[in-house]
Amino acid sequence: MEAAADVQGRVRESFARQGLMEHLGAQVSFVGDGEVRIELPSRPEVTQQHGYFHAGATSSIADSAGGYAAFTLFPEDTSVLTVEFKINLLAPAEGERLEAVGTVIKTGRTLTICKLEVFAVAGVRRTLVAVGQQTLIQVEARPER
C-alpha cells in the first residue's frame, strides 16, 4: 500500500537531492509505509567489465531503498543516515533494469533495521541477485542544501 502523499513527497524530494542516484540514473518507483523500491535502468555506465551491473551500483540502490524505507516511518522533523549494511551478491546482475526493495524489519526509537533485496529484471523474468541487511539511524533534520 502506498504511503500518504506527504510522506511520498518527503521521500521523493530527498531522493532528488542525492547526486549519486541522479548520476547513476536511478529512480524511485514505489513509496509505501516501511517499503521503498528504486529502479536502475541498464546502461554501459553502470556495468562492469563483463557487462553485468556493477556491484557498486547494485549496493548503492539497495542502500538508498532501505534508507528511504526507514525514512517513511520517521517523524517529519527528522532525517536518516546509514549506520552499516551488508550485502550478499547471489548471481550476476543482468537485464533491462535492477529493482532494489528496502523493507523495514524493525523500527526503534533511534535505530531501524531493514531487509534489502535487489532483483534483475529482463522482460517478465525477475531474478534475485542480491540480499542484505541494514541498520539506520534517525537524526535531526539538517537544512536542505
N, C-alpha and C positions, 0 to 999 in steps of 0.2 A: 504494500500500500504506500502510495506517495506521501511524503512529508507535507506539512502545512506550507502554504505559499511563502510565508515569511522565512521559514527555515530553508526552503529551497533557494530563496533569494540570497540569504546569507552565505550558503554553500557556494552557489554559482558566482557571486561577487568575489568571494575569497579565492576561489579557483582561478578566476580570470586574472588575478594579480600574481599568479605563480608563473614566473618566467620560464622555468624548465618545462612545465606542462605545455605552454604555448610553443616553445622551441621544438618539443617532440611531436606536436600536433595532436595531443590528447584532448578528449572532450568528455564532460560529464554526461552520461546517458540516462541516469536514474538517480533520484534522491528520495529515499524513504526514511522512516524513523529507524535509525540504527543500521541502515544499509545504504551504501553508495556504490554505483558502478561507473567505471571510467573506460572508455574505448580508445584504442590507439590504432589508426589505420597503418597498414604496411606501406613502407616506402624505403628506399635504399638508406636513408639517413638513420634509421633505427635498427639496422641489421648488423650482423657480424660477418666474418669472412666466408661463412658457408651459406649465407642468405637467410638464416633464421633470425628472428627478433633477438636483439642483444639482451643479455641478462640484466644489464643496467637499465634498459628501457622497461623491461618486464617488472623488475623490482621497484622502479620509480612509480609506475602507475599503481602497483599494489600498495605501496606506502601511502600514496595520496588517497586511494579509495578507502583504506582503513581509517586514516586520519579524519577524513570528512564524514565517515560513518559515525565515528565518535562525536564529532562536532555537531551532528544533528541532534544529539541529546544534551548538549551543554547549554547553560543559560546564555541569554543574548549578550551579556557584557563580558563574555569570556572568549578565549581562543584555544587552539590546540597545537601541541608540539609532540613529535615522536620522541619517545624515550629510548626505545630499542625495537628492532624487529628481526625476525629470522625467516628466511625463505628457502624452500627446497625446490629445485628445478627438477621436474619429473620427466619431461620429454622435450625434444626440440620444438621450439615455438615457431610454427609456420602456418600461414593462412592469410586471409584478407585483412584481418584485424585481430587485436588482442582485446579481451574484455576482463578487466580486473573488478572483482567484487569484494568489498570490505563489509564485514558484518560484525556488529558488536556482540561479544560473548558475555561480558560482564562490565558494568559501569559502576564506579565507586565515587567517593567524594572528590578524590583528586586524580586517581589513575583509572584508565579504561583499557580493557583487553579486547582485541579484535582478531577475528579469523580473516585470513587473506586467501583468495583463490584467483588464479589467472587462467583464462581459457583462450585457446587459439581457435578462431572461427574461420571456417572455409566452407562457403555455401551454407548448407544446413548442418554440417558437421561441427561439433563443439567439443574440443579436446582439452581436458585439464592438463596444463603444462607446469603449473607452479602452485604450491600451497605454503602458507606461512602463518605466523602469529606475531602480534604487535602489541606493545604497551605504549599508551599515550597519556599525556598529562594535560589537565585543564589549567590554563594560565589566564591571567588578567589580560583582557584585550589591549593590544597596542594600537596607537594611532596608525591609520592606513597610510601607506607610502604611495 
